[in-house]
């Protein structure tokens, strides 16, 4: 399989998995609902944020728009990096790593750009409707869906790992980890 095929397959599959899980959770869970898969270890907990890690806010509406536009520019840079990597003779692990980072970035940008115009916000404890007649937001002002929660330890006053994230975040993390593993191939030293 060519490096280009590996990259395309990785990006498409990763985006599909991310979006299918987000759409399922958004249309079947009410906000804040959780399902305990393994007690104190793995919980599916539906939450949303404006697109920054741990739900941080960045300057209101203007900050949200800036963040979304910045991500679009960053995606262009990642695509360029991936194309240059495919042209070089690097290990397939590097191609997969960059492809996962790209897929993760695209997965979260889909939420930020489009979710505000394709989903509604149900009153009370209802679930959202896909392609709603009354969407909750505008283009570029969607909320990112998060649902994966691995507290590892959850006590009464302390939780070891309290981040709730999604598939796209996972792809980025896995991609960065692969870049560490294949760092010599990904960032070769130039001979003088």
Residue, then its C-alpha position, 0 to 999 in steps of 0.5 A: x500500500x502506498x504512503x498516500x493510500x495509508x494517509x487517506x485511509x487513516x484520515x478518513x477512518x479516524x474522522x468517521x469514527x470520531x464523527x459517528x461517536x459524537x453524533x451518536x452521543x449527541x443524539x442519544x444522550x442528554x447533556x451531562x448523562x453518563x454511562x459507567x463502563x468500568x467503575x472509576x476507570x472508564x465512563x462515557x460522560x456527555x459534555x460540550x465545550x467551545x473548543x479549547x482543552x478542559x473547556x477554557x474560554x478564549x475571549x467570548x465570541x471573537x475568541x471562538x471565531x479566532x480559534x476556529x480560523x486559527x485551526x483552519x490555518x493550522x490544518x492547512x499547515x498539517x496538510x502541507x506537512x503530510x504531503x511533504x512527508x508522503x513524498x519523502x522516504x520516511x517510515x509509514x509510522x510517521x505518515x500515520x502519525x501526521x495523518x492522525x493529527x490531521x484527522x483529529x484537527x479536522x474532527x474537532x473543526x467539524x464540530x466548531x464550524x458545523x454543529x451549531x447549524x445542524x443540531x438543536x439544544x433541547x429544553x430540559x434533559x432532552x437529546x439533540x436532533x440532527x439537522x434540526x429546523x431550529x439549530x442552537x448556533x451559527x456557522x463557526x460557533x458550534x460546540x465540541x462534543x466530548x464523552x470519553x472519561x478515564x478518571x483512573x482514580x475517583x475518590x470523594x475529594x480527588x480525581x486523578x485524571x479529570x479530563x473528558x475528551x473525544x476521538x479527535x483528541x485521542x487521534x492527536x495524542x496518539x499521533x504525537x506519541x507516534x512522532x516521539x517514537x519515530x522522531x528520528x525518521x520524522x525530524x531527520x538531522x540535516x547533514x552539513 
